[in-house]
Structure formats: C-alpha cells, structure tokens
Amino acid sequence: MSQIKATVQNASNKLYTVGGKHIAGQHSLTTGEAICVVIAGIMIFAPTLFKKIPLVGKYASVTAAFIILILALVIW
C-alpha cells in the first residue's frame, strides 16, 4: 500500500512541477492552465472530436469544461 501511495505522490509532484512552469515569464499563463484551456476549448468548440476520446469522451459538456477551467485556476 505504501508503495502505491509513494508512486501516486511522485506522479502528482511531477505533474504539478510541469504544470506550474510559466510559458512566457513569471506572471504569464502556466503550462497546466494552458492544457486545461485547450481541453475545455475542445469540449466546447469541437464536442464531436472530444467524444471520440476513449474513457473521458462521454463526459464532454459545457459544465465539465467550466469545472476544468476552475480547477486550472485553483491548482495552478
């Protein structure tokens, strides 16, 4: 159990590090925020494309896109 917890924590730390890097300077958009904006944009402007993605495609909606943008705001 502790091995799984350590693996998940390590992956989480790496994701947070990558997502927290700024694209064009200290006060610019971070990589994590940019990824979330792209995902939300695909959900809103190309829902048929997003619905083709296995597992997560069935959750495409404007509400889900809004929640992703809020997560980007809070996490990064």
C-alpha positions as CSV (number, residue, x, y, z in Angstrom):
1,M,0.0,0.0,0.0
2,S,2.8,2.4,0.9
3,Q,4.4,1.7,-2.5
4,I,1.3,2.7,-4.3
5,K,0.9,5.8,-2.3
6,A,4.5,6.8,-3.0
7,T,4.1,6.2,-6.7
8,V,0.9,8.3,-6.8
9,Q,2.6,11.1,-4.8
10,N,5.6,11.0,-7.1
11,A,3.4,11.2,-10.2
12,S,1.4,14.1,-8.6
13,N,4.6,16.0,-7.8
14,K,5.9,15.7,-11.3
15,L,2.6,16.8,-12.8
16,Y,2.4,19.8,-10.5
17,T,6.0,20.7,-11.4
18,V,5.3,20.5,-15.2
19,G,2.0,22.3,-14.9
20,G,3.5,25.1,-12.8
21,K,6.1,26.2,-15.3
22,H,5.3,29.6,-16.8
23,I,5.1,29.9,-20.6
24,A,6.4,33.4,-21.1
25,G,7.6,34.9,-17.9
26,Q,6.8,34.8,-14.2
27,H,3.2,36.2,-14.4
28,S,2.2,34.5,-17.6
29,L,0.0,31.5,-18.2
30,T,1.4,28.3,-16.8
31,T,1.6,25.1,-18.8
32,G,-1.1,23.4,-16.6
33,E,-3.5,26.3,-17.2
34,A,-2.8,26.2,-20.9
35,I,-3.5,22.5,-21.1
36,C,-6.8,22.9,-19.2
37,V,-7.9,25.8,-21.5
38,V,-7.1,23.6,-24.6
39,I,-9.1,20.7,-23.1
40,A,-12.1,23.0,-22.2
41,G,-11.9,24.6,-25.7
42,I,-12.1,21.2,-27.4
43,M,-15.0,20.3,-25.2
44,I,-16.9,23.5,-26.1
45,F,-15.9,24.1,-29.8
46,A,-15.3,20.5,-31.0
47,P,-17.6,18.2,-28.9
48,T,-17.7,15.6,-31.6
49,L,-13.9,15.3,-31.6
50,F,-13.8,15.1,-27.8
51,K,-16.5,12.4,-27.7
52,K,-14.2,10.2,-29.8
53,I,-11.6,10.1,-27.0
54,P,-11.9,6.7,-25.1
55,L,-13.0,6.8,-21.4
56,V,-13.2,10.6,-21.0
57,G,-15.1,11.4,-24.2
58,K,-18.5,10.7,-22.7
59,Y,-18.1,13.4,-20.1
60,A,-17.9,16.3,-22.6
61,S,-20.2,19.2,-21.7
62,V,-20.0,22.9,-21.1
63,T,-20.3,22.3,-17.4
64,A,-17.4,19.9,-17.4
65,A,-15.3,22.5,-19.4
66,F,-16.2,25.1,-16.8
67,I,-15.1,22.8,-13.9
68,I,-11.8,22.1,-15.7
69,L,-11.2,25.9,-16.0
70,I,-11.9,26.3,-12.3
71,L,-9.5,23.5,-11.5
72,A,-6.8,25.2,-13.5
73,L,-7.5,28.5,-11.7
74,V,-7.3,26.8,-8.2
75,I,-4.5,24.3,-8.8
76,W,-2.1,26.4,-10.9
